[in-house]
Amino acid sequence: MTLKVERIEVLDLRFPTSSQLDGSDAMNPDPDYSAAYCILHTNSPDGLAGHGMTFTIGRGNEVCVKAIESLAPLVVGRTVESMTADMGAFWRHVTGDS
């Protein structure tokens, strides 16, 4: 069986760290640490999935989520092998879309 990405799920995770100023500093006085969390679901019968995330301080997290969602059509339907065999070519495919 050829392993393919069937769908991408993106979650906007936010942690209310500003309520007690956890993680605050001179540059970020009231951060709400957040993450755009991405799950690549495959066609594997055992539920194999890839997980990735990017962290933000809260503001702008929705921009990261939308960026992942906008790139998802360039990944869904591709084989895992096509993405890993030549990672440079895959990177150019995703980032060079116009």
Backbone as CSV, one residue per row, in Angstrom:
resi,resn,N_x,N_y,N_z,CA_x,CA_y,CA_z,C_x,C_y,C_z
1,MET,0.840,-1.185,0.000,0.000,0.000,0.000,0.885,1.249,0.000
2,THR,0.515,2.200,-0.810,1.232,3.473,-0.866,0.669,4.407,0.197
3,LEU,1.533,4.881,1.061,1.126,5.756,2.158,0.921,7.172,1.637
4,LYS,-0.299,7.714,1.813,-0.636,9.057,1.336,-1.236,9.896,2.456
5,VAL,-1.073,11.200,2.311,-1.726,12.145,3.221,-3.162,12.307,2.742
6,GLU,-4.117,11.986,3.609,-5.533,12.084,3.245,-6.157,13.417,3.633
7,ARG,-5.751,13.924,4.767,-6.299,15.216,5.211,-5.372,15.822,6.246
8,ILE,-5.525,17.124,6.420,-4.727,17.857,7.402,-5.682,18.547,8.363
9,GLU,-5.426,18.349,9.628,-6.217,18.972,10.685,-5.335,20.019,11.364
10,VAL,-5.882,21.220,11.536,-5.114,22.300,12.163,-5.887,22.802,13.382
11,LEU,-5.194,22.887,14.496,-5.810,23.346,15.742,-5.145,24.641,16.206
12,ASP,-5.958,25.564,16.684,-5.476,26.822,17.252,-5.522,26.662,18.770
13,LEU,-4.398,26.286,19.358,-4.327,26.034,20.798,-3.813,27.270,21.519
14,ARG,-4.513,27.655,22.564,-4.113,28.841,23.328,-4.126,28.528,24.816
15,PHE,-3.146,29.053,25.495,-3.003,28.836,26.933,-3.073,30.195,27.618
16,PRO,-3.996,30.397,28.551,-4.200,31.724,29.155,-3.114,32.094,30.166
17,THR,-1.892,32.158,29.698,-0.778,32.467,30.598,-0.759,33.925,31.036
18,SER,-1.465,34.802,30.313,-1.456,36.223,30.694,-2.259,36.474,31.964
19,SER,-3.158,35.562,32.328,-3.990,35.790,33.516,-3.149,35.894,34.787
20,GLN,-2.021,35.175,34.830,-1.126,35.271,35.986,0.277,35.707,35.575
21,LEU,0.393,36.191,34.331,1.641,36.697,33.768,2.751,35.637,33.711
22,ASP,2.357,34.377,33.563,3.347,33.311,33.373,4.089,33.550,32.065
23,GLY,5.392,33.553,32.113,6.197,33.726,30.912,6.351,35.155,30.454
24,SER,5.867,36.120,31.237,5.996,37.517,30.818,7.432,37.986,31.006
25,ASP,7.791,38.978,30.206,9.116,39.589,30.312,9.012,41.021,29.807
26,ALA,10.115,41.702,29.679,10.101,43.108,29.268,9.515,43.298,27.870
27,MET,9.719,42.331,26.991,9.227,42.448,25.615,7.798,41.925,25.460
28,ASN,7.379,41.012,26.320,6.062,40.382,26.225,5.374,40.456,27.588
29,PRO,4.765,41.617,27.892,4.216,41.806,29.230,2.980,40.957,29.544
30,ASP,2.243,40.517,28.525,1.027,39.728,28.794,0.828,38.638,27.735
31,PRO,1.767,37.717,27.627,1.665,36.703,26.581,0.636,35.617,26.910
32,ASP,-0.061,35.177,25.902,-0.888,33.974,25.989,-0.235,32.965,25.068
33,TYR,0.632,32.163,25.635,1.381,31.219,24.811,0.420,30.327,24.051
34,SER,0.705,30.141,22.781,-0.207,29.461,21.877,0.577,28.615,20.895
35,ALA,-0.148,27.752,20.196,0.484,26.913,19.180,-0.497,26.647,18.054
36,ALA,0.011,26.715,16.833,-0.719,26.202,15.680,-0.275,24.751,15.567
37,TYR,-1.196,23.828,15.818,-0.884,22.400,15.878,-1.453,21.732,14.637
38,CYS,-0.623,20.992,13.942,-0.993,20.395,12.661,-0.887,18.874,12.743
39,ILE,-1.919,18.186,12.258,-1.910,16.724,12.197,-2.125,16.311,10.746
40,LEU,-1.166,15.561,10.198,-1.293,15.001,8.854,-1.829,13.585,8.993
41,HIS,-3.066,13.378,8.583,-3.697,12.062,8.658,-3.402,11.308,7.361
42,THR,-2.980,10.060,7.495,-2.659,9.247,6.322,-3.732,8.187,6.097
43,ASN,-3.565,7.454,5.003,-4.476,6.362,4.679,-4.056,5.049,5.332
44,SER,-3.121,5.082,6.233,-2.642,3.885,6.918,-3.764,3.266,7.748
45,PRO,-3.969,1.956,7.634,-5.036,1.324,8.413,-4.809,1.383,9.927
46,ASP,-3.572,1.569,10.354,-3.308,1.650,11.796,-3.336,3.084,12.320
47,GLY,-3.793,4.038,11.496,-3.964,5.417,11.952,-2.700,6.249,12.026
48,LEU,-1.660,5.852,11.287,-0.406,6.606,11.297,-0.665,8.065,10.926
49,ALA,-0.114,8.973,11.723,-0.293,10.406,11.491,0.993,11.129,11.848
50,GLY,1.181,12.279,11.216,2.319,13.129,11.541,1.830,14.331,12.332
51,HIS,2.626,14.776,13.288,2.242,15.897,14.146,3.329,16.963,14.115
52,GLY,2.907,18.222,14.058,3.854,19.324,14.094,3.207,20.541,14.723
53,MET,4.036,21.449,15.195,3.489,22.653,15.813,4.458,23.815,15.674
54,THR,3.896,24.990,15.759,4.704,26.193,15.847,4.153,27.020,17.002
55,PHE,5.036,27.542,17.829,4.613,28.302,19.004,4.608,29.795,18.715
56,THR,3.643,30.491,19.344,3.583,31.951,19.281,3.326,32.462,20.700
57,ILE,3.311,33.772,20.849,2.968,34.343,22.154,1.497,34.743,22.195
58,GLY,0.709,34.198,21.277,-0.732,34.445,21.280,-1.172,35.258,20.088
59,ARG,-0.807,36.521,20.065,-1.200,37.358,18.938,-0.522,36.836,17.674
60,GLY,-1.312,36.654,16.647,-0.774,36.143,15.393,-0.889,34.638,15.240
61,ASN,-1.335,33.950,16.269,-1.472,32.498,16.161,-2.444,32.123,15.047
62,GLU,-3.503,32.917,14.899,-4.482,32.634,13.848,-3.862,32.779,12.461
63,VAL,-2.842,33.623,12.324,-2.142,33.776,11.042,-1.383,32.492,10.708
64,CYS,-0.734,31.904,11.698,-0.028,30.631,11.488,-1.013,29.536,11.106
65,VAL,-2.160,29.499,11.781,-3.183,28.495,11.470,-3.652,28.656,10.027
66,LYS,-3.954,29.878,9.619,-4.427,30.126,8.247,-3.351,29.798,7.217
67,ALA,-2.097,30.060,7.544,-1.006,29.718,6.620,-0.948,28.210,6.401
68,ILE,-1.050,27.443,7.476,-1.046,25.983,7.345,-2.245,25.532,6.527
69,GLU,-3.414,26.081,6.821,-4.627,25.707,6.078,-4.502,26.048,4.598
70,SER,-3.868,27.173,4.280,-3.744,27.567,2.873,-2.758,26.688,2.114
71,LEU,-1.782,26.107,2.814,-0.809,25.223,2.168,-1.278,23.771,2.119
72,ALA,-2.294,23.429,2.883,-2.771,22.044,2.964,-3.100,21.421,1.606
73,PRO,-3.754,22.135,0.682,-4.057,21.510,-0.611,-2.812,21.083,-1.399
74,LEU,-1.665,21.663,-1.082,-0.427,21.281,-1.763,0.163,19.993,-1.191
75,VAL,-0.379,19.548,-0.065,0.145,18.364,0.621,-0.833,17.191,0.552
76,VAL,-2.128,17.479,0.702,-3.134,16.421,0.687,-3.104,15.693,-0.658
77,GLY,-3.083,14.369,-0.577,-3.040,13.541,-1.780,-1.646,13.099,-2.172
78,ARG,-0.649,13.727,-1.615,0.735,13.344,-1.928,1.122,12.101,-1.143
79,THR,2.032,11.329,-1.725,2.558,10.182,-0.994,3.621,10.669,-0.021
80,VAL,3.750,9.939,1.064,4.785,10.272,2.039,6.151,10.135,1.374
81,GLU,6.294,9.131,0.524,7.572,8.932,-0.178,7.919,10.136,-1.049
82,SER,6.927,10.721,-1.732,7.214,11.876,-2.596,7.674,13.088,-1.787
83,MET,7.271,13.141,-0.524,7.682,14.264,0.322,9.054,14.040,0.939
84,THR,9.399,12.781,1.194,10.655,12.493,1.891,11.803,12.106,0.971
85,ALA,11.507,11.677,-0.253,12.569,11.243,-1.169,13.479,12.404,-1.557
86,ASP,12.883,13.569,-1.791,13.651,14.769,-2.135,13.008,15.927,-1.388
87,MET,13.427,16.124,-0.156,12.779,17.126,0.690,12.959,18.547,0.161
88,GLY,14.052,18.793,-0.535,14.261,20.106,-1.134,13.224,20.390,-2.204
89,ALA,12.951,19.404,-3.046,11.941,19.568,-4.095,10.554,19.753,-3.482
90,PHE,10.270,19.002,-2.439,8.973,19.149,-1.771,8.851,20.545,-1.162
91,TRP,9.903,21.012,-0.515,9.910,22.362,0.068,9.640,23.412,-1.014
92,ARG,10.304,23.281,-2.157,10.088,24.243,-3.254,8.659,24.154,-3.790
93,HIS,8.107,22.944,-3.837,6.724,22.762,-4.292,5.757,23.538,-3.390
94,VAL,5.967,23.442,-2.085,5.059,24.088,-1.136,5.301,25.593,-1.062
95,THR,6.544,26.013,-0.987,6.836,27.438,-0.797,6.878,28.228,-2.096
96,GLY,6.974,27.545,-3.222,7.058,28.243,-4.502,5.730,28.366,-5.215
97,ASP,4.650,27.971,-4.562,3.329,28.052,-5.180,2.960,29.512,-5.414
98,SER,2.382,29.776,-6.574,1.942,31.152,-6.848,0.636,31.159,-7.599
